[in-house]
Amino acid sequence: MSVPIEKLLEKTGGSVYKLVTVAALRAQEISEGSPALTETDPKKKPSLVALDEIVAGQVAFRPKKKEK
């Protein structure tokens, strides 16, 4: 399944940097054995599973709170 970039960017406030960061971190978690949060083909690459999860709203970007 191909995920339109516009839908992905909507989930990260229009930031390509945030999208890449969230997708990469989630793909790494999946490749290390974390279960997928959406139904998916087990043969699908972790990076594509991560993008599907972002579009589905299962994974989101939350900035860290700044310490004073």
C-alpha positions in Angstrom: 0.0 0.0 0.0 1.3 3.4 -0.9 0.7 6.2 1.6 0.2 9.7 0.2 2.8 12.1 1.7 0.0 14.7 2.3 -1.7 12.5 4.8 1.5 11.7 6.5 2.4 15.4 6.8 -1.0 16.2 8.3 -0.2 13.9 11.2 3.1 15.7 12.0 2.0 19.3 11.5 3.5 19.6 8.0 7.1 18.9 9.2 9.0 16.5 7.0 11.7 16.3 9.8 9.2 15.2 12.4 7.7 12.7 10.0 11.1 11.1 9.2 12.0 11.0 12.9 8.8 9.4 14.0 8.8 6.9 11.2 12.4 5.9 11.7 12.0 5.5 15.5 8.9 3.4 15.1 10.4 1.3 12.3 13.3 0.5 14.5 11.0 -0.5 17.3 9.2 -2.9 14.9 12.4 -4.4 13.6 13.5 -5.0 17.2 10.3 -7.1 17.8 7.7 -4.6 18.9 4.3 -5.7 17.6 2.6 -3.8 14.9 -0.3 -1.5 16.0 -2.3 -2.1 12.9 -3.1 -5.2 10.9 -0.4 -5.8 8.3 1.2 -8.3 6.1 4.1 -9.9 8.1 6.3 -9.6 4.9 5.9 -5.8 4.8 9.0 -3.8 5.7 9.1 -2.1 9.1 9.4 1.3 7.5 6.1 0.8 5.6 4.4 -0.5 8.6 5.5 2.6 10.6 4.1 4.9 7.9 0.8 3.0 7.9 0.6 3.3 11.7 1.2 7.1 11.5 -1.6 7.5 8.9 -3.9 5.4 11.1 -3.2 7.7 14.0 -1.7 4.9 16.1 1.7 6.7 16.3 2.1 10.4 16.9 4.8 13.0 17.5 4.9 14.5 20.9 7.8 17.0 21.6 9.7 16.6 24.8 9.0 19.1 27.5 11.8 21.5 28.1 13.4 21.4 31.5 14.1 24.7 33.2 
